[in-house]
């Protein structure tokens, strides 16, 4: 499968990842041992989808990376958006750092 490296995943490939991950979440595992838990779940994905263990593991790993990338890109976009929106505030409004649990800056009008 080296010829597929570096290409954008299509919608049907992503649907395979999603299906594999849904099976992974429903599969029984060892709740007292993290490594055995993941191994057992990936084995059940391989059995249900009739794949090799390596293919099942790759589908689950690709799904997790895909979701992580979405989250990181969304976080970057929101931080960029908030930075630009704070720069465009009218001069009569000042910004103070957030207090307590909130890490977002709070707008304080004079």
Biopython code that builds the backbone (N, CA, C, O; Angstrom):
import numpy as np
from Bio.PDB.StructureBuilder import StructureBuilder

atoms = [
    (1, "UNK", "N", (0.785, -1.204, 0.000)),
    (1, "UNK", "CA", (0.000, 0.000, 0.000)),
    (1, "UNK", "C", (0.835, 1.281, 0.000)),
    (1, "UNK", "O", (0.292, 2.340, 0.313)),
    (2, "UNK", "N", (2.114, 1.238, -0.331)),
    (2, "UNK", "CA", (2.935, 2.447, -0.322)),
    (2, "UNK", "C", (2.479, 3.510, -1.314)),
    (2, "UNK", "O", (2.718, 4.699, -1.104)),
    (3, "UNK", "N", (1.822, 3.086, -2.397)),
    (3, "UNK", "CA", (1.396, 4.074, -3.395)),
    (3, "UNK", "C", (0.298, 4.992, -2.871)),
    (3, "UNK", "O", (0.019, 6.019, -3.489)),
    (4, "UNK", "N", (-0.337, 4.648, -1.744)),
    (4, "UNK", "CA", (-1.408, 5.461, -1.180)),
    (4, "UNK", "C", (-0.904, 6.500, -0.176)),
    (4, "UNK", "O", (-1.675, 7.355, 0.261)),
    (5, "UNK", "N", (0.347, 6.441, 0.186)),
    (5, "UNK", "CA", (0.862, 7.350, 1.215)),
    (5, "UNK", "C", (0.827, 8.798, 0.769)),
    (5, "UNK", "O", (1.111, 9.116, -0.385)),
    (6, "UNK", "N", (0.477, 9.664, 1.694)),
    (6, "UNK", "CA", (0.497, 11.087, 1.425)),
    (6, "UNK", "C", (-0.728, 11.613, 0.714)),
    (6, "UNK", "O", (-0.825, 12.817, 0.474)),
    (7, "UNK", "N", (-1.665, 10.752, 0.369)),
    (7, "UNK", "CA", (-2.876, 11.213, -0.307)),
    (7, "UNK", "C", (-3.958, 11.519, 0.714)),
    (7, "UNK", "O", (-3.994, 10.939, 1.799)),
    (8, "UNK", "N", (-4.821, 12.421, 0.354)),
    (8, "UNK", "CA", (-5.951, 12.786, 1.217)),
    (8, "UNK", "C", (-6.941, 11.635, 1.279)),
    (8, "UNK", "O", (-7.282, 11.043, 0.255)),
    (9, "UNK", "N", (-7.393, 11.325, 2.467)),
    (9, "UNK", "CA", (-8.366, 10.239, 2.634)),
    (9, "UNK", "C", (-9.727, 10.675, 2.081)),
    (9, "UNK", "O", (-10.179, 11.796, 2.315)),
    (10, "UNK", "N", (-10.352, 9.781, 1.357)),
    (10, "UNK", "CA", (-11.663, 10.077, 0.781)),
    (10, "UNK", "C", (-12.750, 9.815, 1.815)),
    (10, "UNK", "O", (-12.480, 9.287, 2.894)),
    (11, "UNK", "N", (-13.963, 10.183, 1.480)),
    (11, "UNK", "CA", (-15.089, 10.019, 2.409)),
    (11, "UNK", "C", (-15.354, 8.551, 2.724)),
    (11, "UNK", "O", (-15.681, 8.213, 3.862)),
    (12, "UNK", "N", (-15.216, 7.665, 1.719)),
    (12, "UNK", "CA", (-15.470, 6.249, 2.000)),
    (12, "UNK", "C", (-14.392, 5.643, 2.897)),
    (12, "UNK", "O", (-14.685, 4.756, 3.700)),
    (13, "UNK", "N", (-13.150, 6.111, 2.770)),
    (13, "UNK", "CA", (-12.084, 5.644, 3.658)),
    (13, "UNK", "C", (-12.360, 6.107, 5.088)),
    (13, "UNK", "O", (-12.188, 5.347, 6.040)),
    (14, "UNK", "N", (-12.789, 7.356, 5.227)),
    (14, "UNK", "CA", (-13.106, 7.877, 6.553)),
    (14, "UNK", "C", (-14.308, 7.157, 7.160)),
    (14, "UNK", "O", (-14.379, 6.986, 8.378)),
    (15, "UNK", "N", (-15.244, 6.738, 6.325)),
    (15, "UNK", "CA", (-16.386, 5.984, 6.849)),
    (15, "UNK", "C", (-15.940, 4.603, 7.341)),
    (15, "UNK", "O", (-16.495, 4.091, 8.313)),
    (16, "UNK", "N", (-14.952, 3.998, 6.686)),
    (16, "UNK", "CA", (-14.379, 2.737, 7.170)),
    (16, "UNK", "C", (-13.725, 2.937, 8.530)),
    (16, "UNK", "O", (-13.893, 2.117, 9.433)),
    (17, "UNK", "N", (-12.973, 4.038, 8.676)),
    (17, "UNK", "CA", (-12.332, 4.335, 9.955)),
    (17, "UNK", "C", (-13.382, 4.503, 11.042)),
    (17, "UNK", "O", (-13.234, 3.990, 12.152)),
    (18, "UNK", "N", (-14.446, 5.231, 10.710)),
    (18, "UNK", "CA", (-15.506, 5.487, 11.690)),
    (18, "UNK", "C", (-16.187, 4.190, 12.101)),
    (18, "UNK", "O", (-16.450, 3.971, 13.284)),
    (19, "UNK", "N", (-16.472, 3.333, 11.134)),
    (19, "UNK", "CA", (-17.106, 2.049, 11.445)),
    (19, "UNK", "C", (-16.199, 1.195, 12.331)),
    (19, "UNK", "O", (-16.657, 0.587, 13.299)),
    (20, "UNK", "N", (-14.917, 1.154, 11.993)),
    (20, "UNK", "CA", (-13.966, 0.378, 12.788)),
    (20, "UNK", "C", (-13.887, 0.921, 14.213)),
    (20, "UNK", "O", (-13.806, 0.146, 15.166)),
    (21, "UNK", "N", (-13.910, 2.236, 14.366)),
    (21, "UNK", "CA", (-13.808, 2.830, 15.702)),
    (21, "UNK", "C", (-15.084, 2.581, 16.510)),
    (21, "UNK", "O", (-15.012, 2.376, 17.722)),
    (22, "UNK", "N", (-16.239, 2.596, 15.863)),
    (22, "UNK", "CA", (-17.489, 2.287, 16.573)),
    (22, "UNK", "C", (-17.479, 0.851, 17.090)),
    (22, "UNK", "O", (-17.916, 0.583, 18.210)),
    (23, "UNK", "N", (-16.981, -0.064, 16.270)),
    (23, "UNK", "CA", (-16.857, -1.458, 16.709)),
    (23, "UNK", "C", (-15.868, -1.544, 17.859)),
    (23, "UNK", "O", (-16.086, -2.273, 18.827)),
    (24, "UNK", "N", (-14.769, -0.789, 17.745)),
    (24, "UNK", "CA", (-13.732, -0.760, 18.787)),
    (24, "UNK", "C", (-14.316, -0.309, 20.130)),
    (24, "UNK", "O", (-13.999, -0.884, 21.171)),
    (25, "UNK", "N", (-15.163, 0.710, 20.104)),
    (25, "UNK", "CA", (-15.749, 1.223, 21.346)),
    (25, "UNK", "C", (-16.731, 0.236, 21.974)),
    (25, "UNK", "O", (-16.833, 0.158, 23.198)),
    (26, "UNK", "N", (-17.450, -0.515, 21.149)),
    (26, "UNK", "CA", (-18.439, -1.469, 21.659)),
    (26, "UNK", "C", (-17.820, -2.794, 22.081)),
    (26, "UNK", "O", (-18.437, -3.554, 22.828)),
    (27, "UNK", "N", (-16.613, -3.079, 21.615)),
    (27, "UNK", "CA", (-15.991, -4.376, 21.859)),
    (27, "UNK", "C", (-15.625, -4.554, 23.334)),
    (27, "UNK", "O", (-15.251, -3.595, 24.009)),
    (28, "UNK", "N", (-15.736, -5.787, 23.822)),
    (28, "UNK", "CA", (-15.327, -6.049, 25.200)),
    (28, "UNK", "C", (-13.802, -6.072, 25.301)),
    (28, "UNK", "O", (-13.108, -6.430, 24.348)),
    (29, "UNK", "N", (-13.305, -5.691, 26.448)),
    (29, "UNK", "CA", (-11.857, -5.690, 26.660)),
    (29, "UNK", "C", (-11.539, -5.979, 28.105)),
    (29, "UNK", "O", (-12.429, -6.300, 28.893)),
    (30, "UNK", "N", (-10.284, -5.869, 28.455)),
    (30, "UNK", "CA", (-9.834, -6.086, 29.826)),
    (30, "UNK", "C", (-9.785, -4.739, 30.525)),
    (30, "UNK", "O", (-8.902, -3.928, 30.246)),
    (31, "UNK", "N", (-10.715, -4.493, 31.421)),
    (31, "UNK", "CA", (-10.796, -3.164, 32.025)),
    (31, "UNK", "C", (-9.731, -2.920, 33.080)),
    (31, "UNK", "O", (-9.596, -1.794, 33.557)),
    (32, "UNK", "N", (-8.970, -3.943, 33.458)),
    (32, "UNK", "CA", (-7.933, -3.766, 34.473)),
    (32, "UNK", "C", (-6.539, -3.604, 33.883)),
    (32, "UNK", "O", (-5.599, -3.252, 34.596)),
    (33, "UNK", "N", (-6.402, -3.857, 32.592)),
    (33, "UNK", "CA", (-5.095, -3.755, 31.942)),
    (33, "UNK", "C", (-5.266, -3.003, 30.621)),
    (33, "UNK", "O", (-5.915, -3.491, 29.695)),
    (34, "UNK", "N", (-4.678, -1.815, 30.549)),
    (34, "UNK", "CA", (-4.861, -0.950, 29.387)),
    (34, "UNK", "C", (-4.392, -1.596, 28.079)),
    (34, "UNK", "O", (-5.079, -1.536, 27.060)),
    (35, "UNK", "N", (-3.210, -2.212, 28.131)),
    (35, "UNK", "CA", (-2.644, -2.791, 26.914)),
    (35, "UNK", "C", (-3.481, -3.981, 26.428)),
    (35, "UNK", "O", (-3.768, -4.096, 25.237)),
    (36, "UNK", "N", (-3.862, -4.847, 27.338)),
    (36, "UNK", "CA", (-4.687, -6.003, 26.954)),
    (36, "UNK", "C", (-6.066, -5.548, 26.486)),
    (36, "UNK", "O", (-6.669, -6.175, 25.616)),
    (37, "UNK", "N", (-6.565, -4.450, 27.068)),
    (37, "UNK", "CA", (-7.864, -3.908, 26.676)),
    (37, "UNK", "C", (-7.834, -3.489, 25.212)),
    (37, "UNK", "O", (-8.703, -3.870, 24.429)),
    (38, "UNK", "N", (-6.832, -2.704, 24.854)),
    (38, "UNK", "CA", (-6.719, -2.224, 23.471)),
    (38, "UNK", "C", (-6.506, -3.394, 22.507)),
    (38, "UNK", "O", (-7.096, -3.436, 21.428)),
    (39, "UNK", "N", (-5.668, -4.329, 22.904)),
    (39, "UNK", "CA", (-5.392, -5.492, 22.057)),
    (39, "UNK", "C", (-6.667, -6.296, 21.803)),
    (39, "UNK", "O", (-6.945, -6.685, 20.669)),
    (40, "UNK", "N", (-7.432, -6.539, 22.855)),
    (40, "UNK", "CA", (-8.667, -7.319, 22.712)),
    (40, "UNK", "C", (-9.674, -6.592, 21.832)),
    (40, "UNK", "O", (-10.347, -7.210, 21.008)),
    (41, "UNK", "N", (-9.773, -5.296, 22.008)),
    (41, "UNK", "CA", (-10.726, -4.517, 21.202)),
    (41, "UNK", "C", (-10.325, -4.520, 19.727)),
    (41, "UNK", "O", (-11.177, -4.675, 18.853)),
    (42, "UNK", "N", (-9.039, -4.351, 19.450)),
    (42, "UNK", "CA", (-8.574, -4.356, 18.060)),
    (42, "UNK", "C", (-8.769, -5.739, 17.441)),
    (42, "UNK", "O", (-9.092, -5.852, 16.259)),
    (43, "UNK", "N", (-8.574, -6.784, 18.236)),
    (43, "UNK", "CA", (-8.830, -8.138, 17.741)),
    (43, "UNK", "C", (-10.301, -8.307, 17.350)),
    (43, "UNK", "O", (-10.602, -8.931, 16.332)),
    (44, "UNK", "N", (-11.217, -7.755, 18.154)),
    (44, "UNK", "CA", (-12.635, -7.872, 17.799)),
    (44, "UNK", "C", (-12.969, -7.090, 16.533)),
    (44, "UNK", "O", (-13.803, -7.528, 15.740)),
    (45, "UNK", "N", (-12.328, -5.934, 16.334)),
    (45, "UNK", "CA", (-12.538, -5.174, 15.095)),
    (45, "UNK", "C", (-12.063, -6.015, 13.909)),
    (45, "UNK", "O", (-12.745, -6.091, 12.887)),
    (46, "UNK", "N", (-10.897, -6.644, 14.045)),
    (46, "UNK", "CA", (-10.349, -7.470, 12.962)),
    (46, "UNK", "C", (-11.278, -8.644, 12.647)),
    (46, "UNK", "O", (-11.502, -8.967, 11.480)),
    (47, "UNK", "N", (-11.812, -9.275, 13.681)),
    (47, "UNK", "CA", (-12.710, -10.414, 13.452)),
    (47, "UNK", "C", (-14.007, -9.990, 12.787)),
    (47, "UNK", "O", (-14.481, -10.648, 11.860)),
    (48, "UNK", "N", (-14.579, -8.898, 13.255)),
    (48, "UNK", "CA", (-15.877, -8.477, 12.713)),
    (48, "UNK", "C", (-15.772, -7.975, 11.277)),
    (48, "UNK", "O", (-16.645, -8.247, 10.453)),
    (49, "UNK", "N", (-14.697, -7.240, 10.980)),
    (49, "UNK", "CA", (-14.538, -6.694, 9.626)),
    (49, "UNK", "C", (-13.763, -7.635, 8.700)),
    (49, "UNK", "O", (-13.542, -7.317, 7.532)),
    (50, "UNK", "N", (-13.355, -8.785, 9.221)),
    (50, "UNK", "CA", (-12.573, -9.771, 8.470)),
    (50, "UNK", "C", (-11.308, -9.147, 7.880)),
    (50, "UNK", "O", (-11.036, -9.240, 6.683)),
    (51, "UNK", "N", (-10.546, -8.507, 8.770)),
    (51, "UNK", "CA", (-9.281, -7.884, 8.397)),
    (51, "UNK", "C", (-8.162, -8.548, 9.189)),
    (51, "UNK", "O", (-8.414, -9.294, 10.136)),
    (52, "UNK", "N", (-6.930, -8.269, 8.792)),
    (52, "UNK", "CA", (-5.827, -8.701, 9.640)),
    (52, "UNK", "C", (-5.769, -7.755, 10.838)),
    (52, "UNK", "O", (-6.329, -6.659, 10.810)),
    (53, "UNK", "N", (-5.087, -8.194, 11.878)),
    (53, "UNK", "CA", (-4.983, -7.362, 13.074)),
    (53, "UNK", "C", (-4.285, -6.032, 12.752)),
    (53, "UNK", "O", (-4.650, -4.986, 13.288)),
    (54, "UNK", "N", (-3.290, -6.087, 11.883)),
    (54, "UNK", "CA", (-2.550, -4.877, 11.510)),
    (54, "UNK", "C", (-3.456, -3.876, 10.788)),
    (54, "UNK", "O", (-3.373, -2.673, 11.037)),
    (55, "UNK", "N", (-4.316, -4.367, 9.900)),
    (55, "UNK", "CA", (-5.227, -3.475, 9.180)),
    (55, "UNK", "C", (-6.238, -2.847, 10.146)),
    (55, "UNK", "O", (-6.540, -1.657, 10.052)),
    (56, "UNK", "N", (-6.752, -3.654, 11.068)),
    (56, "UNK", "CA", (-7.724, -3.133, 12.034)),
    (56, "UNK", "C", (-7.078, -2.078, 12.926)),
    (56, "UNK", "O", (-7.670, -1.035, 13.204)),
    (57, "UNK", "N", (-5.868, -2.362, 13.366)),
    (57, "UNK", "CA", (-5.149, -1.418, 14.232)),
    (57, "UNK", "C", (-4.904, -0.099, 13.500)),
    (57, "UNK", "O", (-5.031, 0.981, 14.078)),
    (58, "UNK", "N", (-4.554, -0.207, 12.230)),
    (58, "UNK", "CA", (-4.291, 1.000, 11.433)),
    (58, "UNK", "C", (-5.561, 1.826, 11.253)),
    (58, "UNK", "O", (-5.509, 3.054, 11.312)),
    (59, "UNK", "N", (-6.689, 1.175, 11.036)),
    (59, "UNK", "CA", (-7.946, 1.916, 10.872)),
    (59, "UNK", "C", (-8.324, 2.651, 12.150)),
    (59, "UNK", "O", (-8.753, 3.804, 12.103)),
    (60, "UNK", "N", (-8.168, 1.992, 13.283)),
    (60, "UNK", "CA", (-8.484, 2.638, 14.561)),
    (60, "UNK", "C", (-7.518, 3.794, 14.814)),
    (60, "UNK", "O", (-7.932, 4.876, 15.230)),
    (61, "UNK", "N", (-6.238, 3.562, 14.563)),
    (61, "UNK", "CA", (-5.232, 4.608, 14.785)),
    (61, "UNK", "C", (-5.461, 5.801, 13.855)),
    (61, "UNK", "O", (-5.322, 6.950, 14.273)),
    (62, "UNK", "N", (-5.810, 5.529, 12.597)),
    (62, "UNK", "CA", (-6.081, 6.622, 11.652)),
    (62, "UNK", "C", (-7.288, 7.440, 12.085)),
    (62, "UNK", "O", (-7.282, 8.665, 11.965)),
    (63, "UNK", "N", (-8.332, 6.769, 12.591)),
    (63, "UNK", "CA", (-9.510, 7.490, 13.065)),
    (63, "UNK", "C", (-9.135, 8.407, 14.231)),
    (63, "UNK", "O", (-9.542, 9.568, 14.269)),
    (64, "UNK", "N", (-8.360, 7.884, 15.177)),
    (64, "UNK", "CA", (-7.971, 8.686, 16.341)),
    (64, "UNK", "C", (-7.122, 9.886, 15.929)),
    (64, "UNK", "O", (-7.301, 10.984, 16.455)),
    (65, "UNK", "N", (-6.203, 9.680, 14.995)),
    (65, "UNK", "CA", (-5.369, 10.787, 14.510)),
    (65, "UNK", "C", (-6.203, 11.813, 13.759)),
    (65, "UNK", "O", (-5.978, 13.016, 13.889)),
    (66, "UNK", "N", (-7.160, 11.343, 12.977)),
    (66, "UNK", "CA", (-8.046, 12.240, 12.229)),
    (66, "UNK", "C", (-8.822, 13.134, 13.187)),
    (66, "UNK", "O", (-8.910, 14.344, 12.976)),
    (67, "UNK", "N", (-9.382, 12.547, 14.236)),
    (67, "UNK", "CA", (-10.143, 13.327, 15.208)),
    (67, "UNK", "C", (-9.249, 14.296, 15.983)),
    (67, "UNK", "O", (-9.650, 15.420, 16.285)),
    (68, "UNK", "N", (-8.040, 13.850, 16.297)),
    (68, "UNK", "CA", (-7.093, 14.722, 17.007)),
    (68, "UNK", "C", (-6.714, 15.915, 16.135)),
    (68, "UNK", "O", (-6.616, 17.037, 16.632)),
    (69, "UNK", "N", (-6.502, 15.687, 14.847)),
    (69, "UNK", "CA", (-6.160, 16.774, 13.924)),
    (69, "UNK", "C", (-7.303, 17.763, 13.785)),
    (69, "UNK", "O", (-7.075, 18.970, 13.706)),
    (70, "UNK", "N", (-8.535, 17.258, 13.753)),
    (70, "UNK", "CA", (-9.696, 18.152, 13.678)),
    (70, "UNK", "C", (-9.725, 19.051, 14.906)),
    (70, "UNK", "O", (-9.937, 20.258, 14.795)),
    (71, "UNK", "N", (-9.514, 18.462, 16.069)),
    (71, "UNK", "CA", (-9.554, 19.223, 17.317)),
    (71, "UNK", "C", (-8.444, 20.278, 17.359)),
    (71, "UNK", "O", (-8.682, 21.413, 17.773)),
    (72, "UNK", "N", (-7.235, 19.906, 16.932)),
    (72, "UNK", "CA", (-6.121, 20.852, 16.943)),
    (72, "UNK", "C", (-6.349, 21.994, 15.959)),
    (72, "UNK", "O", (-6.082, 23.153, 16.275)),
    (73, "UNK", "N", (-6.843, 21.666, 14.762)),
    (73, "UNK", "CA", (-7.103, 22.714, 13.775)),
    (73, "UNK", "C", (-8.193, 23.654, 14.248)),
    (73, "UNK", "O", (-8.117, 24.862, 14.022)),
    (74, "UNK", "N", (-9.213, 23.106, 14.908)),
    (74, "UNK", "CA", (-10.295, 23.933, 15.418)),
    (74, "UNK", "C", (-9.778, 24.864, 16.510)),
    (74, "UNK", "O", (-10.143, 26.038, 16.554)),
    (75, "UNK", "N", (-8.932, 24.341, 17.388)),
    (75, "UNK", "CA", (-8.347, 25.161, 18.452)),
    (75, "UNK", "C", (-7.505, 26.290, 17.902)),
    (75, "UNK", "O", (-7.575, 27.420, 18.386)),
    (76, "UNK", "N", (-6.694, 25.979, 16.872)),
    (76, "UNK", "CA", (-5.871, 27.021, 16.249)),
    (76, "UNK", "C", (-6.733, 28.085, 15.597)),
    (76, "UNK", "O", (-6.444, 29.277, 15.705)),
    (77, "UNK", "N", (-7.790, 27.659, 14.922)),
    (77, "UNK", "CA", (-8.676, 28.602, 14.236)),
    (77, "UNK", "C", (-9.364, 29.517, 15.242)),
    (77, "UNK", "O", (-9.482, 30.720, 15.011)),
    (78, "UNK", "N", (-9.815, 28.952, 16.352)),
    (78, "UNK", "CA", (-10.493, 29.763, 17.362)),
    (78, "UNK", "C", (-9.543, 30.739, 18.028)),
    (78, "UNK", "O", (-9.929, 31.873, 18.312)),
    (79, "UNK", "N", (-8.297, 30.322, 18.286)),
    (79, "UNK", "CA", (-7.353, 31.236, 18.920)),
    (79, "UNK", "C", (-6.993, 32.374, 17.962)),
    (79, "UNK", "O", (-6.838, 33.521, 18.380)),
    (80, "UNK", "N", (-6.861, 32.047, 16.680)),
    (80, "UNK", "CA", (-6.581, 33.081, 15.684)),
    (80, "UNK", "C", (-7.764, 34.040, 15.589)),
    (80, "UNK", "O", (-7.575, 35.255, 15.521)),
    (81, "UNK", "N", (-8.967, 33.506, 15.584)),
    (81, "UNK", "CA", (-10.162, 34.331, 15.503)),
    (81, "UNK", "C", (-10.266, 35.260, 16.700)),
    (81, "UNK", "O", (-10.555, 36.447, 16.544)),
    (82, "UNK", "N", (-10.032, 34.726, 17.902)),
    (82, "UNK", "CA", (-10.155, 35.574, 19.099)),
    (82, "UNK", "C", (-9.072, 36.642, 19.118)),
    (82, "UNK", "O", (-9.314, 37.758, 19.577)),
    (83, "UNK", "N", (-7.871, 36.312, 18.623)),
    (83, "UNK", "CA", (-6.798, 37.301, 18.594)),
    (83, "UNK", "C", (-7.163, 38.451, 17.663)),
    (83, "UNK", "O", (-6.958, 39.616, 18.004)),
    (84, "UNK", "N", (-7.709, 38.127, 16.479)),
    (84, "UNK", "CA", (-8.077, 39.182, 15.535)),
    (84, "UNK", "C", (-9.274, 39.984, 16.026)),
    (84, "UNK", "O", (-9.338, 41.194, 15.809)),
    (85, "UNK", "N", (-10.212, 39.331, 16.678)),
    (85, "UNK", "CA", (-11.378, 40.068, 17.147)),
    (85, "UNK", "C", (-11.010, 40.993, 18.300)),
    (85, "UNK", "O", (-11.614, 42.055, 18.445)),
    (86, "UNK", "N", (-10.019, 40.613, 19.135)),
    (86, "UNK", "CA", (-9.593, 41.489, 20.221)),
    (86, "UNK", "C", (-8.838, 42.699, 19.691)),
    (86, "UNK", "O", (-8.892, 43.771, 20.292)),
    (87, "UNK", "N", (-8.128, 42.541, 18.563)),
    (87, "UNK", "CA", (-7.404, 43.666, 17.981)),
    (87, "UNK", "C", (-8.359, 44.704, 17.404)),
    (87, "UNK", "O", (-7.994, 45.873, 17.276)),
    (88, "UNK", "N", (-9.572, 44.296, 17.057)),
    (88, "UNK", "CA", (-10.515, 45.207, 16.409)),
    (88, "UNK", "C", (-11.488, 45.848, 17.389)),
    (88, "UNK", "O", (-12.474, 46.457, 16.973)),
    (89, "UNK", "N", (-11.223, 45.719, 18.676)),
    (89, "UNK", "CA", (-12.110, 46.316, 19.670)),
    (89, "UNK", "C", (-12.009, 47.840, 19.625)),
    (89, "UNK", "O", (-10.953, 48.383, 19.302)),
    (90, "UNK", "N", (-13.086, 48.516, 19.942)),
    (90, "UNK", "CA", (-13.010, 49.979, 20.007)),
    (90, "UNK", "C", (-12.079, 50.399, 21.143)),
    (90, "UNK", "O", (-11.927, 49.662, 22.117)),
    (91, "UNK", "N", (-11.453, 51.574, 21.034)),
    (91, "UNK", "CA", (-10.488, 52.012, 22.046)),
    (91, "UNK", "C", (-11.105, 52.236, 23.432)),
    (91, "UNK", "O", (-10.373, 52.268, 24.422)),
    (92, "UNK", "N", (-12.415, 52.389, 23.527)),
    (92, "UNK", "CA", (-13.037, 52.638, 24.821)),
    (92, "UNK", "C", (-13.174, 51.365, 25.663)),
    (92, "UNK", "O", (-13.488, 51.446, 26.851)),
    (93, "UNK", "N", (-12.944, 50.203, 25.071)),
    (93, "UNK", "CA", (-13.086, 48.931, 25.783)),
    (93, "UNK", "C", (-11.694, 48.364, 26.056)),
    (93, "UNK", "O", (-10.875, 48.264, 25.142)),
    (94, "UNK", "N", (-11.423, 47.992, 27.312)),
    (94, "UNK", "CA", (-10.127, 47.400, 27.645)),
    (94, "UNK", "C", (-10.306, 45.908, 27.903)),
    (94, "UNK", "O", (-11.413, 45.442, 28.174)),
    (95, "UNK", "N", (-9.220, 45.174, 27.817)),
    (95, "UNK", "CA", (-9.263, 43.733, 28.010)),
    (95, "UNK", "C", (-8.413, 43.378, 29.216)),
    (95, "UNK", "O", (-7.249, 43.769, 29.298)),
    (96, "UNK", "N", (-8.999, 42.629, 30.160)),
    (96, "UNK", "CA", (-8.251, 42.145, 31.319)),
    (96, "UNK", "C", (-8.179, 40.628, 31.248)),
    (96, "UNK", "O", (-9.100, 39.987, 30.742)),
    (97, "UNK", "N", (-7.089, 40.046, 31.750)),
    (97, "UNK", "CA", (-7.017, 38.582, 31.757)),
    (97, "UNK", "C", (-8.143, 37.989, 32.591)),
    (97, "UNK", "O", (-8.621, 38.610, 33.540)),
    (98, "UNK", "N", (-8.561, 36.781, 32.226)),
    (98, "UNK", "CA", (-9.653, 36.116, 32.939)),
    (98, "UNK", "C", (-9.276, 35.761, 34.365)),
    (98, "UNK", "O", (-8.100, 35.575, 34.676)),
    (99, "UNK", "N", (-10.264, 35.668, 35.222)),
    (99, "UNK", "CA", (-10.051, 35.307, 36.616)),
    (99, "UNK", "C", (-10.776, 34.003, 36.898)),
    (99, "UNK", "O", (-11.745, 33.677, 36.213)),
    (100, "UNK", "N", (-10.323, 33.252, 37.896)),
    (100, "UNK", "CA", (-10.998, 32.020, 38.286)),
    (100, "UNK", "C", (-10.767, 30.907, 37.286)),
    (100, "UNK", "O", (-9.653, 30.726, 36.794)),
    (101, "UNK", "N", (-11.813, 30.165, 36.987)),
    (101, "UNK", "CA", (-11.692, 28.996, 36.121)),
    (101, "UNK", "C", (-11.593, 29.380, 34.654)),
    (101, "UNK", "O", (-11.019, 28.626, 33.867)),
    (102, "UNK", "N", (-12.129, 30.519, 34.265)),
    (102, "UNK", "CA", (-12.122, 30.915, 32.867)),
    (102, "UNK", "C", (-10.728, 31.396, 32.462)),
    (102, "UNK", "O", (-10.114, 32.196, 33.169)),
    (103, "UNK", "N", (-10.235, 30.911, 31.334)),
    (103, "UNK", "CA", (-8.943, 31.360, 30.831)),
    (103, "UNK", "C", (-9.105, 32.379, 29.721)),
    (103, "UNK", "O", (-8.118, 32.907, 29.209)),
    (104, "UNK", "N", (-10.335, 32.657, 29.350)),
    (104, "UNK", "CA", (-10.586, 33.627, 28.291)),
    (104, "UNK", "C", (-10.496, 35.053, 28.871)),
    (104, "UNK", "O", (-10.893, 35.278, 30.015)),
    (105, "UNK", "N", (-9.988, 35.992, 28.105)),
    (105, "UNK", "CA", (-9.963, 37.376, 28.580)),
    (105, "UNK", "C", (-11.385, 37.925, 28.732)),
    (105, "UNK", "O", (-12.284, 37.551, 27.980)),
    (106, "UNK", "N", (-11.572, 38.784, 29.676)),
    (106, "UNK", "CA", (-12.882, 39.384, 29.903)),
    (106, "UNK", "C", (-12.852, 40.831, 29.464)),
    (106, "UNK", "O", (-11.888, 41.553, 29.719)),
    (107, "UNK", "N", (-13.926, 41.249, 28.797)),
    (107, "UNK", "CA", (-14.028, 42.627, 28.341)),
    (107, "UNK", "C", (-14.555, 43.482, 29.480)),
    (107, "UNK", "O", (-15.534, 43.138, 30.142)),
    (108, "UNK", "N", (-13.886, 44.598, 29.690)),
    (108, "UNK", "CA", (-14.298, 45.505, 30.768)),
    (108, "UNK", "C", (-14.490, 46.884, 30.145)),
    (108, "UNK", "O", (-13.562, 47.452, 29.568)),
    (109, "UNK", "N", (-15.703, 47.412, 30.268)),
    (109, "UNK", "CA", (-15.933, 48.742, 29.728)),
    (109, "UNK", "C", (-15.758, 49.759, 30.846)),
    (109, "UNK", "O", (-16.080, 49.478, 32.000)),
    (110, "UNK", "N", (-15.247, 50.944, 30.507)),
    (110, "UNK", "CA", (-14.972, 51.969, 31.542)),
    (110, "UNK", "C", (-16.202, 52.556, 32.162)),
    (110, "UNK", "O", (-16.103, 53.418, 33.035)),
]
sb = StructureBuilder()
sb.init_structure("model")
sb.init_model(0)
sb.init_chain("A")
sb.init_seg("    ")
for serial, (resi, resn, name, xyz) in enumerate(atoms, 1):
    if name == "N":
        sb.init_residue(resn, " ", resi, " ")
    sb.init_atom(name, np.array(xyz, "f"), 0.0, 1.0, " ", f" {name:<3s}", serial, name[0])
structure = sb.get_structure()
